[in-house]
Amino acid sequence: MRDATLDTPKQTAATSAPFGTVFSKWMPLSRFADGRWSEVETVPVAPLSIHPGAHVLHYSSTCFEGLKAFRMPDGSIRIFRLDRHVERFRSSSELLCLPTPPAEMLEQMVRSVVELSRDDVPAPPGALYLRPLLIGTEANIGAAGTASTEALLYVLASPVGDYFAGGGRPLRILIEEEAMRCAPGFGMAKTGGNYAAALRHIIQARNEHNADQVLFCPGGDVQETGASNFFLLDDRRLMTKPLDGSFLHGVTRDSVITLARHLGYEVLERDFTVDEVKDWIRTGEAALSGTAAVLTGVGTFIHEGREYQVGDGRVGRNTQRLREALVAIQTGVAEDPFGWLS
Ligand SMILES: Cc1ncc(COP(=O)(O)O)c(C=O)c1O
């Protein structure tokens, strides 16, 4: 039988396909065993063989990253904030008690997959989405309380278009005050278990309210959605939760904050409640930030069975302005004053 996953992506098809469903042909891979990482190999993206007793399959010893490479106006390819993503990957790996790859090795693997996938990188607004993944592979089903001594690390590349189909469409977001997306203190780990914990809430929100995502606000504390950070904005200010262990420390979050300060906005990093969100959106804006979402406006919140329109229900001008400023840097159309591209 023909294996469609081995097909080389065709650019147009890749960017119109659902986000993350088309893969480049090759990936760099390294194994950890006997206390050391193997020489990095380049292998085809194809089904892997791992032991059915592998640590990851039973005890979820896994973490990943998500970052993008962009095609510049001169045709060259640059990666957005690689150092930050490598740093977060290593910190997730430590939280998961996995063997942590050296930063230079991981950086080199990401650069290598970009080079291997060079012809697959779509023109903006598309990009090459990069997905480093680390899993514990020791065959030991009695190791619930011990770290995997073996691991597998590889980096996938996927040409992508818009994450939220429809691009600039304002989102519908369900406010959830009871459920948590992750265990307290584990929010800054980018690990599958956190997404597994959030999944049923997102599916329920979609089925029952036609919502695009869930904003997790346990006990009223506004944290993040299932796949992005959260901002309130107006003509002068930007507000978001300060860094703590309850949510993922987004690289886009940091970039939006830096850019907003540069453009003269006042940035408020403080805890806030669902009531404050409802109050703010009477006149202000709300948006989600993330590598995939970039900065996407919220048009409607759903809370306790009622709908709340954000401003006039359309993507706000400040959201639009910051999104455009960020995309212009990412795609090489504007100067990169912060040295984010490499
Ligand atoms: C749960 C969660 N929060 C926040 C983000 C945003 O992080 P970043 O801006 O680094 O992509 C993501 C996306 O990757 C995410 O999955």
The ligand as a Gaussian input file, in Angstrom:
#p B3LYP/6-31G(d) Opt

LIG

0 1
 C       -1.129000      25.840000      25.957000
 C       -0.398000      26.843000      25.146000
 N       -0.251000      28.082000      25.653000
 C        0.421000      29.035000      24.977000
 C        0.963000      28.786000      23.725000
 C        1.717000      29.855000      23.017000
 O        3.083000      29.602000      23.035000
 P        4.044000      30.139000      21.885000
 O        3.730000      31.581000      21.729000
 O        5.411000      29.903000      22.388000
 O        3.722000      29.357000      20.673000
 C        0.810000      27.517000      23.163000
 C        1.288000      27.252000      21.814000
 O        2.204000      26.737000      21.476000
 C        0.136000      26.513000      23.892000
 O       -0.006000      25.280000      23.404000

